[in-house]
Amino acid sequence: MSNIIIKRTQNNHDAPLVHNILLEAFEPYRAQYTVGAFNATVVSTENMKQRIAANEFEVLIALCDNDLAGTVSIKMQDEGDLYIASMAVKPAY
């Protein structure tokens, strides 16, 4: 059985890792997106750094047997709804 760990990113050093998960997950579907939509879906490293630094979202990463497997950004909205963004899992998982 696999060991799964979910952890909150703590600093901007995780931003490139999160970007790479998004890129790897969505690259096979790039042709189905407009350029703008793909760039909005695969958040750039710089934008992810800003997201982490501003605490705009909680950016989580998933580790499977100590290998980076996925990511999600979440934010609780004023109405009590959970907003989910930038959710992706590497194709190998």
C-alpha positions as CSV (number, residue, x, y, z in Angstrom):
1,M,0.0,0.0,0.0
2,S,1.2,3.5,-0.9
3,N,2.0,6.1,1.8
4,I,0.2,9.3,0.9
5,I,1.0,12.6,2.6
6,I,-0.7,16.0,2.0
7,K,1.2,19.1,3.1
8,R,0.8,22.8,2.8
9,T,3.5,24.7,0.9
10,Q,5.5,26.8,3.2
11,N,7.5,29.0,0.9
12,N,8.0,30.2,-2.6
13,H,10.6,27.4,-3.2
14,D,7.6,25.1,-3.9
15,A,6.2,27.2,-6.7
16,P,8.3,25.6,-9.5
17,L,7.3,22.2,-8.2
18,V,3.6,23.1,-8.3
19,H,3.9,24.6,-11.7
20,N,5.6,21.5,-13.0
21,I,2.8,19.3,-11.7
22,L,0.3,21.5,-13.5
23,L,2.3,21.4,-16.7
24,E,2.8,17.7,-16.6
25,A,-0.9,17.0,-15.9
26,F,-2.3,19.4,-18.6
27,E,0.4,19.2,-21.3
28,P,-1.4,16.2,-23.1
29,Y,-4.5,18.5,-23.4
30,R,-2.7,21.7,-24.6
31,A,-4.2,21.4,-28.1
32,Q,-7.7,21.5,-26.7
33,Y,-7.1,24.9,-24.9
34,T,-6.6,28.3,-26.3
35,V,-3.3,29.8,-25.4
36,G,-4.9,32.1,-22.8
37,A,-6.9,29.3,-21.2
38,F,-3.9,27.0,-21.0
39,N,-1.8,29.7,-19.4
40,A,-4.6,30.4,-16.9
41,T,-4.8,26.6,-16.1
42,V,-1.1,26.0,-15.8
43,V,-0.3,28.8,-13.4
44,S,3.2,30.2,-14.0
45,T,5.9,29.9,-11.4
46,E,5.8,33.6,-10.8
47,N,2.1,33.7,-10.3
48,M,2.3,30.6,-8.0
49,K,5.0,32.4,-5.9
50,Q,2.7,35.4,-5.6
51,R,-0.2,33.1,-4.6
52,I,1.9,31.4,-1.9
53,A,3.4,34.6,-0.6
54,A,0.1,36.5,-0.4
55,N,-1.6,33.6,1.4
56,E,-4.4,34.1,-1.2
57,F,-4.9,30.3,-1.3
58,E,-3.7,27.4,0.7
59,V,-1.5,25.6,-1.8
60,L,-1.3,21.9,-1.0
61,I,1.0,19.2,-2.5
62,A,0.4,15.5,-2.3
63,L,3.3,13.1,-1.9
64,C,3.0,9.4,-2.7
65,D,5.8,7.3,-1.3
66,N,7.8,10.6,-1.0
67,D,7.3,11.4,-4.7
68,L,5.5,14.6,-5.6
69,A,2.2,13.4,-7.1
70,G,-0.3,16.2,-7.1
71,T,-1.4,19.7,-6.1
72,V,-4.5,21.8,-5.3
73,S,-5.1,25.4,-4.2
74,I,-8.0,26.0,-1.9
75,K,-9.6,29.1,-0.4
76,M,-12.6,29.5,2.0
77,Q,-14.9,32.2,0.7
78,D,-17.0,34.5,2.8
79,E,-20.1,32.6,2.1
80,G,-18.5,29.4,3.6
81,D,-18.0,27.9,0.2
82,L,-14.7,26.2,-0.6
83,Y,-13.1,27.5,-3.8
84,I,-10.8,24.9,-5.5
85,A,-8.3,25.9,-8.1
86,S,-5.2,24.5,-9.9
87,M,-6.0,20.9,-9.0
88,A,-3.8,18.4,-10.8
89,V,-2.3,15.0,-10.5
90,K,0.7,13.7,-12.4
91,P,-0.3,11.2,-15.1
92,A,1.7,8.5,-13.5
93,Y,-0.7,8.5,-10.6
